[in-house]
Amino acid sequence: MSFSNEIRDELCRIQKRRPCCELAEAYGILAFANRFSADSIRISSEHEGFVRRAKEILFNALGVSFDVISGDRWKLELHDRAAISTVFSRFGYDTERHVTMHFHGWFVEEECCMAAFLRGAFLCAGVCADPAKSYHLELSSARGAFLRELLVRASELSFTLRISRRQNGYLLYAKESEHIEDFLTFIGAPSAAMRLMEQKVLKDYRNRINRQSNCEFSNIRKTIDAAEAQTVAILQLAERGLLHELPTALKETADVRIAFPDLSLAELCEKFDPPVSKSCLNHRLRKLTAMARELDQPAE
């Protein structure tokens, strides 16, 4: 099951509804319906629970019964012109002069009603990506003016949403996890919001572990490269018969590095008796490397 339908499952379990909120949810459903015209109203969804909930809410709020049609997708349809006129007039629209559908904010003046409206909108046309993959929530509509007016009301409630134009319509969307969490909690899906939060924590943890692993791997690689360079330099000095001419400290350092070619600088310090400091050992190894490098330079 998709994460969007998991959210729908949670929203459909909300049963306690005030009449004003039921009307607001009905408005949200119809505002994002597949078709809302003077000729017909059609709501289509793959989620059977939503379709049955929508039929109940629309009847309770408007006194109008929609036909339920099953198939590849569930549908609610209304074709009776008188019933459609009742629906239009209830929300302040006119079937005879209806051209552009505007958002009528007086149905959602209370926060509980706005939550119900957005709940209906998401149930009808919402999509939310699986938080394990990405953060994205959207409401799709063919009505750009309606979405822009809705955005003003949403911003009054501190929701950070954006509008985007698509080839076949418009999207009201959010891409930040915190904004999606707030939206889901507001419309009545706190469990879905909690899952999103958990996934975010898990992602952050994995990213932190990956960064640490990458850093550790980089440090190990640097240690190996440095040890290899030091070993090669000492072997070059040995081939030239120069090791026996070195001062005692450098000779001892060369012997220890050759004996333990894989150890880090800190580990190598412990092989001396008595142990030496990292800065001291690093200075000696640099000296040996510099001496080997001088061997490769042509004499002037």
Helices and strands as residue ranges (DSSP letters): H 3-12, H 19-31, E 35-36, E 41-45, H 48-62, E 67-69, E 74-78, H 81-90, G 105-108, H 111-125, E 126-128, E 137-141, H 144-156, E 162-166, E 169-174, H 177-187, H 190-239, G 243-245, H 248-259, H 265-269, H 278-295
